[in-house]
């Protein structure tokens, strides 16, 4: 993993299973930086990226993902 990849991974918003379904903007984001709400799909590595603002989201290790 390169330093840039490590920095991006460290900057990711970590979510637990109770935080799903995940969406962006998330509740911690200031109102002035809002964009339309988009629900996120996580890849097999547990990572998702907002198509509007580029915020990275990652599932915490051991997170239990509820099934539909």
N, CA, C and O atoms as a CHARMM CRD file, in Angstrom:
* protein
*
  272
    1    1 UNK  N      0.85300  -1.17800   0.00000 PROA 1      0.00000
    2    1 UNK  CA     0.00000   0.00000   0.00000 PROA 1      0.00000
    3    1 UNK  C      0.90100   1.24400   0.00000 PROA 1      0.00000
    4    1 UNK  O      1.84900   1.32400   0.78200 PROA 1      0.00000
    5    2 UNK  N      0.61000   2.19500  -0.86000 PROA 2      0.00000
    6    2 UNK  CA     1.40300   3.41700  -0.92300 PROA 2      0.00000
    7    2 UNK  C      0.97800   4.37700   0.17800 PROA 2      0.00000
    8    2 UNK  O     -0.06000   4.18400   0.81100 PROA 2      0.00000
    9    3 UNK  N      1.78300   5.41200   0.40400 PROA 3      0.00000
   10    3 UNK  CA     1.43300   6.41300   1.41800 PROA 3      0.00000
   11    3 UNK  C      0.12400   7.10800   1.08000 PROA 3      0.00000
   12    3 UNK  O     -0.66800   7.39800   1.97600 PROA 3      0.00000
   13    4 UNK  N     -0.11900   7.38600  -0.21900 PROA 4      0.00000
   14    4 UNK  CA    -1.37000   8.03600  -0.61700 PROA 4      0.00000
   15    4 UNK  C     -2.55400   7.13500  -0.32300 PROA 4      0.00000
   16    4 UNK  O     -3.59700   7.60700   0.12900 PROA 4      0.00000
   17    5 UNK  N     -2.40200   5.83300  -0.57800 PROA 5      0.00000
   18    5 UNK  CA    -3.48400   4.88300  -0.30600 PROA 5      0.00000
   19    5 UNK  C     -3.72600   4.78000   1.19600 PROA 5      0.00000
   20    5 UNK  O     -4.87100   4.71700   1.64400 PROA 5      0.00000
   21    6 UNK  N     -2.64100   4.76200   1.97100 PROA 6      0.00000
   22    6 UNK  CA    -2.78400   4.69400   3.42400 PROA 6      0.00000
   23    6 UNK  C     -3.47200   5.94700   3.95200 PROA 6      0.00000
   24    6 UNK  O     -4.31700   5.85200   4.84300 PROA 6      0.00000
   25    7 UNK  N     -3.12800   7.12000   3.42100 PROA 7      0.00000
   26    7 UNK  CA    -3.75300   8.37000   3.86000 PROA 7      0.00000
   27    7 UNK  C     -5.23400   8.37900   3.52700 PROA 7      0.00000
   28    7 UNK  O     -6.05000   8.80400   4.34500 PROA 7      0.00000
   29    8 UNK  N     -5.59000   7.91400   2.33600 PROA 8      0.00000
   30    8 UNK  CA    -6.99800   7.87300   1.94000 PROA 8      0.00000
   31    8 UNK  C     -7.77100   6.90700   2.83100 PROA 8      0.00000
   32    8 UNK  O     -8.89400   7.20100   3.24000 PROA 8      0.00000
   33    9 UNK  N     -7.17400   5.75900   3.13100 PROA 9      0.00000
   34    9 UNK  CA    -7.84300   4.78000   3.98800 PROA 9      0.00000
   35    9 UNK  C     -8.01500   5.33100   5.39800 PROA 9      0.00000
   36    9 UNK  O     -9.04000   5.09400   6.03800 PROA 9      0.00000
   37   10 UNK  N     -7.01400   6.06700   5.88400 PROA 10     0.00000
   38   10 UNK  CA    -7.09400   6.63700   7.22700 PROA 10     0.00000
   39   10 UNK  C     -8.14900   7.73500   7.29600 PROA 10     0.00000
   40   10 UNK  O     -8.73900   7.95200   8.35500 PROA 10     0.00000
   41   11 UNK  N     -8.39600   8.42800   6.19200 PROA 11     0.00000
   42   11 UNK  CA    -9.35200   9.53000   6.17000 PROA 11     0.00000
   43   11 UNK  C    -10.78600   9.05400   5.95500 PROA 11     0.00000
   44   11 UNK  O    -11.71800   9.85500   6.02100 PROA 11     0.00000
   45   12 UNK  N    -10.97000   7.77200   5.70000 PROA 12     0.00000
   46   12 UNK  CA   -12.30600   7.24800   5.43300 PROA 12     0.00000
   47   12 UNK  C    -13.17700   7.32500   6.68500 PROA 12     0.00000
   48   12 UNK  O    -12.69200   7.17200   7.80600 PROA 12     0.00000
   49   13 UNK  N    -14.46400   7.56200   6.47500 PROA 13     0.00000
   50   13 UNK  CA   -15.44100   7.55700   7.56000 PROA 13     0.00000
   51   13 UNK  C    -15.73000   6.09200   7.87800 PROA 13     0.00000
   52   13 UNK  O    -16.17400   5.34900   7.00300 PROA 13     0.00000
   53   14 UNK  N    -15.48400   5.66900   9.11700 PROA 14     0.00000
   54   14 UNK  CA   -15.72400   4.27900   9.49100 PROA 14     0.00000
   55   14 UNK  C    -17.14700   4.10100   9.98300 PROA 14     0.00000
   56   14 UNK  O    -17.63700   4.88100  10.80000 PROA 14     0.00000
   57   15 UNK  N    -17.80200   3.07100   9.48100 PROA 15     0.00000
   58   15 UNK  CA   -19.18000   2.78300   9.85000 PROA 15     0.00000
   59   15 UNK  C    -19.29300   1.37900  10.41300 PROA 15     0.00000
   60   15 UNK  O    -18.52200   0.48600  10.06000 PROA 15     0.00000
   61   16 UNK  N    -20.26200   1.20100  11.28900 PROA 16     0.00000
   62   16 UNK  CA   -20.56800  -0.10700  11.85500 PROA 16     0.00000
   63   16 UNK  C    -21.87700  -0.59600  11.24100 PROA 16     0.00000
   64   16 UNK  O    -22.55500   0.16800  10.55400 PROA 16     0.00000
   65   17 UNK  N    -22.23700  -1.82900  11.47100 PROA 17     0.00000
   66   17 UNK  CA   -23.46200  -2.38700  10.92000 PROA 17     0.00000
   67   17 UNK  C    -24.70100  -1.60500  11.31900 PROA 17     0.00000
   68   17 UNK  O    -25.66100  -1.53900  10.55200 PROA 17     0.00000
   69   18 UNK  N    -24.69600  -1.00800  12.51400 PROA 18     0.00000
   70   18 UNK  CA   -25.85800  -0.23200  12.97800 PROA 18     0.00000
   71   18 UNK  C    -26.02700   1.06700  12.19900 PROA 18     0.00000
   72   18 UNK  O    -27.09300   1.68100  12.24800 PROA 18     0.00000
   73   19 UNK  N    -24.98200   1.49800  11.47500 PROA 19     0.00000
   74   19 UNK  CA   -25.03300   2.73700  10.69900 PROA 19     0.00000
   75   19 UNK  C    -25.60000   2.52900   9.29200 PROA 19     0.00000
   76   19 UNK  O    -25.73100   3.48300   8.52600 PROA 19     0.00000
   77   20 UNK  N    -25.93100   1.29900   8.96200 PROA 20     0.00000
   78   20 UNK  CA   -26.43200   0.99100   7.61500 PROA 20     0.00000
   79   20 UNK  C    -27.94500   1.05800   7.55900 PROA 20     0.00000
   80   20 UNK  O    -28.58000   0.77200   8.57400 PROA 20     0.00000
   81   21 UNK  N    -28.55600   1.40900   6.46800 PROA 21     0.00000
   82   21 UNK  CA   -27.92100   1.72100   5.19900 PROA 21     0.00000
   83   21 UNK  C    -27.19200   3.06300   5.27700 PROA 21     0.00000
   84   21 UNK  O    -27.68300   4.01500   5.88400 PROA 21     0.00000
   85   22 UNK  N    -26.02700   3.12400   4.66200 PROA 22     0.00000
   86   22 UNK  CA   -25.18900   4.32000   4.70300 PROA 22     0.00000
   87   22 UNK  C    -25.58400   5.28000   3.59300 PROA 22     0.00000
   88   22 UNK  O    -25.97500   4.87000   2.50000 PROA 22     0.00000
   89   23 UNK  N    -25.47200   6.55700   3.89600 PROA 23     0.00000
   90   23 UNK  CA   -25.76500   7.56300   2.87900 PROA 23     0.00000
   91   23 UNK  C    -24.82900   8.74800   3.05300 PROA 23     0.00000
   92   23 UNK  O    -24.24000   8.94600   4.11600 PROA 23     0.00000
   93   24 UNK  N    -24.70700   9.51500   2.00800 PROA 24     0.00000
   94   24 UNK  CA   -23.92100  10.74300   2.02600 PROA 24     0.00000
   95   24 UNK  C    -24.80600  11.83800   1.45000 PROA 24     0.00000
   96   24 UNK  O    -25.51100  11.57000   0.47700 PROA 24     0.00000
   97   25 UNK  N    -24.81600  13.04300   1.98200 PROA 25     0.00000
   98   25 UNK  CA   -23.99300  13.47900   3.09500 PROA 25     0.00000
   99   25 UNK  C    -24.40300  12.78000   4.39000 PROA 25     0.00000
  100   25 UNK  O    -25.56700  12.43500   4.59500 PROA 25     0.00000
  101   26 UNK  N    -23.40900  12.58600   5.25400 PROA 26     0.00000
  102   26 UNK  CA   -23.70200  11.92800   6.52500 PROA 26     0.00000
  103   26 UNK  C    -24.10000  12.97700   7.56000 PROA 26     0.00000
  104   26 UNK  O    -23.86600  14.16600   7.34300 PROA 26     0.00000
  105   27 UNK  N    -24.68900  12.57100   8.66700 PROA 27     0.00000
  106   27 UNK  CA   -25.19500  13.52700   9.66700 PROA 27     0.00000
  107   27 UNK  C    -24.13100  14.46100  10.24800 PROA 27     0.00000
  108   27 UNK  O    -24.47000  15.52900  10.75800 PROA 27     0.00000
  109   28 UNK  N    -22.86700  14.08200  10.18200 PROA 28     0.00000
  110   28 UNK  CA   -21.80800  14.91700  10.75200 PROA 28     0.00000
  111   28 UNK  C    -21.36300  16.03200   9.80400 PROA 28     0.00000
  112   28 UNK  O    -20.61900  16.92200  10.21700 PROA 28     0.00000
  113   29 UNK  N    -21.79600  16.00300   8.55600 PROA 29     0.00000
  114   29 UNK  CA   -21.37100  17.01000   7.58400 PROA 29     0.00000
  115   29 UNK  C    -22.15100  18.30400   7.77600 PROA 29     0.00000
  116   29 UNK  O    -23.34900  18.27000   8.05700 PROA 29     0.00000
  117   30 UNK  N    -21.47700  19.45500   7.62500 PROA 30     0.00000
  118   30 UNK  CA   -22.17200  20.74000   7.77700 PROA 30     0.00000
  119   30 UNK  C    -23.17200  20.97100   6.64400 PROA 30     0.00000
  120   30 UNK  O    -22.98100  20.49700   5.52400 PROA 30     0.00000
  121   31 UNK  N    -24.22400  21.69600   6.95200 PROA 31     0.00000
  122   31 UNK  CA   -25.29300  21.93900   5.98500 PROA 31     0.00000
  123   31 UNK  C    -24.78700  22.61200   4.71400 PROA 31     0.00000
  124   31 UNK  O    -25.28200  22.31700   3.62600 PROA 31     0.00000
  125   32 UNK  N    -23.80700  23.51300   4.83200 PROA 32     0.00000
  126   32 UNK  CA   -23.32800  24.24600   3.65900 PROA 32     0.00000
  127   32 UNK  C    -22.66500  23.33100   2.63700 PROA 32     0.00000
  128   32 UNK  O    -22.55500  23.69500   1.46600 PROA 32     0.00000
  129   33 UNK  N    -22.22100  22.15100   3.06200 PROA 33     0.00000
  130   33 UNK  CA   -21.54500  21.25300   2.12400 PROA 33     0.00000
  131   33 UNK  C    -22.47300  20.17000   1.58800 PROA 33     0.00000
  132   33 UNK  O    -22.01500  19.15600   1.06100 PROA 33     0.00000
  133   34 UNK  N    -23.77100  20.38800   1.72400 PROA 34     0.00000
  134   34 UNK  CA   -24.73900  19.36800   1.31100 PROA 34     0.00000
  135   34 UNK  C    -24.79400  19.17200  -0.19500 PROA 34     0.00000
  136   34 UNK  O    -24.47900  20.06700  -0.97900 PROA 34     0.00000
  137   35 UNK  N    -25.19600  17.99400  -0.55900 PROA 35     0.00000
  138   35 UNK  CA   -25.49700  17.62900  -1.93700 PROA 35     0.00000
  139   35 UNK  C    -26.66900  16.66700  -1.85300 PROA 35     0.00000
  140   35 UNK  O    -27.04300  16.26900  -0.75000 PROA 35     0.00000
  141   36 UNK  N    -27.25900  16.28100  -2.96800 PROA 36     0.00000
  142   36 UNK  CA   -28.38300  15.33400  -2.88500 PROA 36     0.00000
  143   36 UNK  C    -27.96800  14.05900  -2.15300 PROA 36     0.00000
  144   36 UNK  O    -26.84100  13.58600  -2.30800 PROA 36     0.00000
  145   37 UNK  N    -28.87800  13.50800  -1.35900 PROA 37     0.00000
  146   37 UNK  CA   -28.57800  12.28100  -0.61300 PROA 37     0.00000
  147   37 UNK  C    -28.43800  11.11700  -1.57600 PROA 37     0.00000
  148   37 UNK  O    -29.26800  10.91600  -2.46300 PROA 37     0.00000
  149   38 UNK  N    -27.38800  10.36800  -1.38600 PROA 38     0.00000
  150   38 UNK  CA   -27.14300   9.17100  -2.17800 PROA 38     0.00000
  151   38 UNK  C    -26.82200   8.03300  -1.21000 PROA 38     0.00000
  152   38 UNK  O    -26.01400   8.19100  -0.29400 PROA 38     0.00000
  153   39 UNK  N    -27.46600   6.88500  -1.42600 PROA 39     0.00000
  154   39 UNK  CA   -27.17600   5.71500  -0.60700 PROA 39     0.00000
  155   39 UNK  C    -25.97900   5.00400  -1.20600 PROA 39     0.00000
  156   39 UNK  O    -25.83500   4.91500  -2.42500 PROA 39     0.00000
  157   40 UNK  N    -25.12600   4.50300  -0.33500 PROA 40     0.00000
  158   40 UNK  CA   -23.84300   3.95600  -0.76200 PROA 40     0.00000
  159   40 UNK  C    -23.85200   2.44200  -0.83300 PROA 40     0.00000
  160   40 UNK  O    -24.45400   1.76800   0.00300 PROA 40     0.00000
  161   41 UNK  N    -23.17300   1.91700  -1.84400 PROA 41     0.00000
  162   41 UNK  CA   -22.97900   0.47000  -1.97800 PROA 41     0.00000
  163   41 UNK  C    -21.52800   0.17300  -1.67700 PROA 41     0.00000
  164   41 UNK  O    -20.62900   0.77200  -2.26700 PROA 41     0.00000
  165   42 UNK  N    -21.29700  -0.75000  -0.75800 PROA 42     0.00000
  166   42 UNK  CA   -19.93600  -1.11600  -0.38600 PROA 42     0.00000
  167   42 UNK  C    -19.44300  -2.23900  -1.27400 PROA 42     0.00000
  168   42 UNK  O    -20.19800  -3.15200  -1.60900 PROA 42     0.00000
  169   43 UNK  N    -18.16900  -2.17400  -1.65800 PROA 43     0.00000
  170   43 UNK  CA   -17.59600  -3.24500  -2.46600 PROA 43     0.00000
  171   43 UNK  C    -17.23400  -4.41500  -1.56000 PROA 43     0.00000
  172   43 UNK  O    -17.47900  -4.37000  -0.35400 PROA 43     0.00000
  173   44 UNK  N    -16.64900  -5.46400  -2.14100 PROA 44     0.00000
  174   44 UNK  CA   -16.33500  -6.66300  -1.35400 PROA 44     0.00000
  175   44 UNK  C    -15.27600  -6.41000  -0.28200 PROA 44     0.00000
  176   44 UNK  O    -15.12000  -7.21900   0.63200 PROA 44     0.00000
  177   45 UNK  N    -14.54700  -5.29500  -0.38500 PROA 45     0.00000
  178   45 UNK  CA   -13.56200  -4.92600   0.63200 PROA 45     0.00000
  179   45 UNK  C    -14.16600  -4.05700   1.73600 PROA 45     0.00000
  180   45 UNK  O    -13.46400  -3.66100   2.66700 PROA 45     0.00000
  181   46 UNK  N    -15.47800  -3.75500   1.63500 PROA 46     0.00000
  182   46 UNK  CA   -16.13800  -2.93000   2.64600 PROA 46     0.00000
  183   46 UNK  C    -15.87400  -1.44900   2.48800 PROA 46     0.00000
  184   46 UNK  O    -15.88200  -0.70700   3.47000 PROA 46     0.00000
  185   47 UNK  N    -15.63400  -1.00300   1.24000 PROA 47     0.00000
  186   47 UNK  CA   -15.32900   0.39800   0.96500 PROA 47     0.00000
  187   47 UNK  C    -16.35600   0.95500  -0.00600 PROA 47     0.00000
  188   47 UNK  O    -16.77800   0.26700  -0.93600 PROA 47     0.00000
  189   48 UNK  N    -16.76000   2.20800   0.21100 PROA 48     0.00000
  190   48 UNK  CA   -17.67000   2.91700  -0.69400 PROA 48     0.00000
  191   48 UNK  C    -17.18100   4.35100  -0.81900 PROA 48     0.00000
  192   48 UNK  O    -16.52300   4.87300   0.08100 PROA 48     0.00000
  193   49 UNK  N    -17.50600   4.98300  -1.94200 PROA 49     0.00000
  194   49 UNK  CA   -17.09800   6.37800  -2.17200 PROA 49     0.00000
  195   49 UNK  C    -18.29100   7.13800  -2.71400 PROA 49     0.00000
  196   49 UNK  O    -18.98100   6.66600  -3.61900 PROA 49     0.00000
  197   50 UNK  N    -18.53300   8.31900  -2.15700 PROA 50     0.00000
  198   50 UNK  CA   -19.63700   9.15400  -2.60500 PROA 50     0.00000
  199   50 UNK  C    -19.34200   9.68800  -4.00500 PROA 50     0.00000
  200   50 UNK  O    -18.27100  10.24800  -4.24000 PROA 50     0.00000
  201   51 UNK  N    -20.28500   9.51900  -4.94000 PROA 51     0.00000
  202   51 UNK  CA   -20.05800  10.02700  -6.29600 PROA 51     0.00000
  203   51 UNK  C    -20.12100  11.54200  -6.39900 PROA 51     0.00000
  204   51 UNK  O    -19.64300  12.10700  -7.38200 PROA 51     0.00000
  205   52 UNK  N    -20.69900  12.21500  -5.40800 PROA 52     0.00000
  206   52 UNK  CA   -20.80100  13.67800  -5.44400 PROA 52     0.00000
  207   52 UNK  C    -19.56600  14.35600  -4.87300 PROA 52     0.00000
  208   52 UNK  O    -18.93700  15.17500  -5.54300 PROA 52     0.00000
  209   53 UNK  N    -19.21300  14.01300  -3.62300 PROA 53     0.00000
  210   53 UNK  CA   -18.14000  14.74600  -2.94000 PROA 53     0.00000
  211   53 UNK  C    -16.85500  13.94700  -2.78500 PROA 53     0.00000
  212   53 UNK  O    -15.82500  14.49800  -2.39900 PROA 53     0.00000
  213   54 UNK  N    -16.90800  12.64900  -3.08300 PROA 54     0.00000
  214   54 UNK  CA   -15.71000  11.82900  -2.99900 PROA 54     0.00000
  215   54 UNK  C    -15.36700  11.33400  -1.60900 PROA 54     0.00000
  216   54 UNK  O    -14.31500  10.72300  -1.42000 PROA 54     0.00000
  217   55 UNK  N    -16.23500  11.58400  -0.62200 PROA 55     0.00000
  218   55 UNK  CA   -15.97400  11.09400   0.72800 PROA 55     0.00000
  219   55 UNK  C    -15.90200   9.57100   0.69800 PROA 55     0.00000
  220   55 UNK  O    -16.76400   8.90900   0.12100 PROA 55     0.00000
  221   56 UNK  N    -14.86600   9.02700   1.32500 PROA 56     0.00000
  222   56 UNK  CA   -14.69100   7.58100   1.39300 PROA 56     0.00000
  223   56 UNK  C    -15.32400   7.05500   2.67900 PROA 56     0.00000
  224   56 UNK  O    -15.21900   7.67600   3.73600 PROA 56     0.00000
  225   57 UNK  N    -15.96600   5.92700   2.57400 PROA 57     0.00000
  226   57 UNK  CA   -16.58400   5.25100   3.71600 PROA 57     0.00000
  227   57 UNK  C    -16.03300   3.84300   3.77000 PROA 57     0.00000
  228   57 UNK  O    -15.77500   3.22300   2.73800 PROA 57     0.00000
  229   58 UNK  N    -15.85000   3.33600   5.00000 PROA 58     0.00000
  230   58 UNK  CA   -15.31600   1.99500   5.17500 PROA 58     0.00000
  231   58 UNK  C    -16.04900   1.33100   6.32900 PROA 58     0.00000
  232   58 UNK  O    -16.32400   1.96300   7.34900 PROA 58     0.00000
  233   59 UNK  N    -16.36100   0.06500   6.16300 PROA 59     0.00000
  234   59 UNK  CA   -16.95700  -0.69500   7.26000 PROA 59     0.00000
  235   59 UNK  C    -15.86600  -1.03700   8.26100 PROA 59     0.00000
  236   59 UNK  O    -14.75800  -1.41500   7.87900 PROA 59     0.00000
  237   60 UNK  N    -16.18100  -0.90300   9.53700 PROA 60     0.00000
  238   60 UNK  CA   -15.22400  -1.25200  10.58000 PROA 60     0.00000
  239   60 UNK  C    -14.93500  -2.74600  10.50500 PROA 60     0.00000
  240   60 UNK  O    -15.81300  -3.52900  10.14200 PROA 60     0.00000
  241   61 UNK  N    -13.71100  -3.14700  10.84500 PROA 61     0.00000
  242   61 UNK  CA   -13.40300  -4.58000  10.86400 PROA 61     0.00000
  243   61 UNK  C    -14.35300  -5.30600  11.83000 PROA 61     0.00000
  244   61 UNK  O    -14.55800  -4.87300  12.96400 PROA 61     0.00000
  245   62 UNK  N    -14.91200  -6.39300  11.36500 PROA 62     0.00000
  246   62 UNK  CA   -15.83100  -7.17400  12.18100 PROA 62     0.00000
  247   62 UNK  C    -17.25600  -6.65400  12.19600 PROA 62     0.00000
  248   62 UNK  O    -18.09500  -7.18400  12.92500 PROA 62     0.00000
  249   63 UNK  N    -17.55300  -5.61800  11.40200 PROA 63     0.00000
  250   63 UNK  CA   -18.91300  -5.06700  11.35500 PROA 63     0.00000
  251   63 UNK  C    -19.88300  -6.11600  10.83300 PROA 63     0.00000
  252   63 UNK  O    -19.59800  -6.80800   9.85600 PROA 63     0.00000
  253   64 UNK  N    -21.01900  -6.22400  11.48600 PROA 64     0.00000
  254   64 UNK  CA   -22.04800  -7.15400  11.07000 PROA 64     0.00000
  255   64 UNK  C    -23.02800  -6.40100  10.18700 PROA 64     0.00000
  256   64 UNK  O    -23.66300  -5.44200  10.62400 PROA 64     0.00000
  257   65 UNK  N    -23.14600  -6.84400   8.94000 PROA 65     0.00000
  258   65 UNK  CA   -24.01800  -6.17900   7.97400 PROA 65     0.00000
  259   65 UNK  C    -25.36600  -6.88900   7.98500 PROA 65     0.00000
  260   65 UNK  O    -25.43900  -8.08000   7.68200 PROA 65     0.00000
  261   66 UNK  N    -26.43800  -6.16800   8.33300 PROA 66     0.00000
  262   66 UNK  CA   -27.76400  -6.80000   8.33600 PROA 66     0.00000
  263   66 UNK  C    -28.20100  -7.14100   6.91300 PROA 66     0.00000
  264   66 UNK  O    -27.93800  -6.39000   5.97500 PROA 66     0.00000
  265   67 UNK  N    -28.86100  -8.26300   6.77000 PROA 67     0.00000
  266   67 UNK  CA   -29.35800  -8.68200   5.45600 PROA 67     0.00000
  267   67 UNK  C    -30.77800  -8.16900   5.25900 PROA 67     0.00000
  268   67 UNK  O    -31.50100  -7.93300   6.22700 PROA 67     0.00000
  269   68 UNK  N    -31.17400  -7.99700   3.99700 PROA 68     0.00000
  270   68 UNK  CA   -32.52300  -7.49800   3.71800 PROA 68     0.00000
  271   68 UNK  C    -33.50200  -8.64300   3.80500 PROA 68     0.00000
  272   68 UNK  O    -34.70100  -8.44700   3.60400 PROA 68     0.00000
